[in-house]
Amino acid sequence: CFGRYATGRTRRASPVCALANALHHSEIGGRGRRKAVAGCERTEAQLMQQVLAMIYLWLKAGHLIFVIFWMAGLFMLPRFFVYHQEAPEGSPENAVWVDRERKLMKIIMWPSLIVVWVLGLALAMQIGAFQQGWFHAKLALVLALTGYHFWLASYAQNLAQGVRKLTGRKLRMLNEVPGIAAALIVVLVIVKPF
């Protein structure tokens, strides 16, 4: 029950483990000693399970929070593009939309994308999802949304330079992409159909 830190110092055992060690090294023999040591091992295993369960819950909460932020950005940016394209080129209103789009990407969307991927992969490793079919489908959809995110970033740069390739109608239709992907991802994660 005692261990060593990387520095070589001995760490303190839990009270249960200290008692088990004391019984183990005492003159008391037999069953009581074995039960105490076994109890110490069970207690440490239970504690480790509780810690891992808490870590899983915190990872899951963080992942969901940043998915919400990211999805909000994926819904908002195409709508910004629609309004931006209605503003005359070179006008003060045009400059305001360029600034809004840049801030949305820089403050909300890029950080959220990174955190979603980091926490999502950590969760997948913790639950062993890489061997499950539903996770492969979810991963494909998240990759598609990530590609969509990068496309939105490039379109924002084009708009900032005055290049307006798509109509407002096409941008409104593109605004449905994250909603459809999110619905499919939720079904995959909750139902796990395969």
C-alpha positions in Angstrom: 0.0 0.0 0.0 3.0 2.3 0.3 4.5 3.6 -2.9 7.2 6.0 -4.1 6.9 9.3 -5.9 9.1 9.9 -9.0 11.4 11.9 -6.7 12.0 8.9 -4.5 10.1 10.1 -1.5 7.7 7.7 0.1 4.1 8.6 -0.1 1.7 8.0 2.8 -0.7 5.2 2.7 -4.4 5.6 3.2 -5.6 4.8 6.7 -7.1 1.5 5.6 -3.9 0.5 3.9 -1.8 1.6 6.9 -3.8 -0.7 9.1 -3.5 -3.5 6.6 0.3 -3.0 6.4 0.5 -2.9 10.2 -1.4 -6.2 10.5 0.6 -7.7 7.7 3.9 -7.0 9.5 2.6 -7.8 13.0 2.7 -11.1 14.9 -1.0 -11.5 14.3 -1.4 -14.4 11.9 -3.7 -15.9 9.5 -7.0 -14.9 8.2 -7.4 -11.4 9.8 -4.2 -10.2 8.2 -5.2 -11.6 4.7 -8.7 -10.0 5.0 -7.2 -6.6 5.9 -4.7 -6.7 3.0 -7.5 -7.8 0.6 -9.7 -5.1 1.9 -7.0 -2.5 1.3 -6.7 -3.7 -2.3 -10.4 -3.6 -2.8 -10.6 -0.1 -1.4 -7.9 1.2 -3.7 -9.6 -0.5 -6.7 -12.9 1.1 -5.7 -11.3 4.5 -5.3 -9.7 4.2 -8.7 -13.0 3.3 -10.3 -14.6 6.3 -8.6 -11.9 8.6 -9.8 -12.1 7.2 -13.4 -15.9 7.6 -13.3 -15.6 11.2 -12.2 -13.0 11.9 -14.9 -15.3 10.4 -17.5 -18.2 12.6 -16.3 -16.1 15.8 -16.4 -14.8 14.9 -19.9 -18.3 14.3 -21.1 -19.6 17.5 -19.6 -16.8 19.6 -21.1 -17.2 17.9 -24.5 -21.0 18.6 -24.5 -20.5 22.2 -23.5 -18.0 22.9 -26.3 -20.0 21.0 -28.8 -22.9 23.4 -28.0 -20.5 26.4 -28.5 -19.2 25.0 -31.8 -22.6 24.2 -33.1 -23.9 27.7 -32.2 -21.0 29.1 -34.3 -21.7 26.7 -37.2 -25.3 27.9 -37.2 -24.5 31.6 -36.8 -21.8 32.1 -39.4 -23.7 31.2 -42.5 -26.5 33.5 -41.3 -23.9 36.3 -40.9 -22.8 35.6 -44.5 -26.4 36.2 -45.7 -26.6 39.6 -44.0 -23.0 40.4 -45.0 -23.7 39.8 -48.7 -26.7 42.2 -48.5 -24.4 45.0 -47.4 -22.8 47.1 -50.2 -19.1 46.4 -50.8 -16.8 49.0 -49.1 -19.6 50.3 -46.9 -19.2 50.7 -43.1 -21.8 47.9 -42.6 -19.6 45.6 -44.7 -16.7 46.3 -42.4 -18.8 45.6 -39.4 -19.8 42.1 -40.8 -16.2 41.3 -41.6 -15.3 42.1 -37.9 -18.2 40.1 -36.5 -17.3 37.0 -38.6 -13.6 37.3 -37.6 -14.5 37.5 -33.9 -17.0 34.6 -34.1 -14.3 32.4 -35.7 -11.5 33.5 -33.4 -13.2 33.7 -30.0 -15.8 30.9 -30.3 -15.5 28.5 -33.2 -11.7 27.7 -33.4 -11.2 27.2 -29.7 -14.4 25.1 -29.5 -13.4 23.0 -32.4 -10.0 22.2 -30.7 -11.6 21.4 -27.3 -14.3 19.2 -28.9 -11.7 17.1 -30.7 -9.4 16.8 -27.7 -12.1 15.9 -25.2 -14.0 13.7 -27.7 -10.9 11.6 -28.4 -10.2 11.3 -24.7 -13.7 10.1 -24.1 -13.5 7.6 -27.0 -10.2 6.2 -25.6 -11.7 5.9 -22.1 -14.8 3.9 -23.2 -13.0 1.9 -25.9 -15.2 3.4 -28.7 -12.7 2.9 -31.5 -13.9 -0.7 -31.9 -17.6 0.2 -32.2 -19.4 0.8 -35.4 -21.6 3.7 -34.2 -18.4 5.6 -33.2 -16.9 5.2 -36.7 -20.1 6.7 -38.2 -20.0 9.5 -35.6 -16.4 10.2 -36.3 -17.1 10.4 -40.1 -19.9 13.0 -39.4 -17.6 15.0 -37.1 -14.9 15.0 -39.7 -17.5 16.2 -42.3 -18.5 19.0 -39.8 -14.8 19.9 -39.3 -14.4 20.2 -43.1 -17.5 22.4 -43.2 -16.0 24.5 -40.5 -12.8 25.0 -42.6 -14.9 25.8 -45.7 -16.8 28.5 -43.7 -13.5 30.0 -42.6 -12.3 30.2 -46.2 -15.6 31.7 -47.3 -15.3 34.3 -44.5 -11.9 35.3 -45.9 -13.4 35.5 -49.4 -16.2 37.8 -48.2 -13.6 40.0 -46.4 -11.8 40.4 -49.7 -15.1 41.2 -51.5 -15.5 37.9 -53.3 -19.2 36.8 -53.0 -19.5 33.3 -54.7 -22.8 32.1 -53.3 -26.3 33.5 -53.2 -28.2 34.2 -50.0 -30.5 31.3 -50.8 -27.6 28.8 -51.1 -26.2 30.1 -47.9 -29.5 29.6 -46.1 -29.6 26.0 -47.4 -26.0 25.4 -46.2 -27.2 26.5 -42.8 -29.1 23.2 -42.5 -25.9 21.1 -42.7 -24.9 21.3 -39.0 -28.5 20.6 -37.9 -28.8 17.4 -39.9 -25.3 16.3 -38.8 -26.1 17.0 -35.2 -29.3 15.0 -35.3 -27.5 12.0 -36.8 -24.7 12.3 -34.3 -27.1 12.4 -31.3 -29.0 9.3 -32.6 -25.6 7.4 -33.0 -24.4 8.3 -29.6 -27.7 7.7 -27.7 -29.2 4.7 -29.6 -25.9 3.1 -30.8 -27.7 1.3 -33.6 -24.6 -0.7 -34.6 
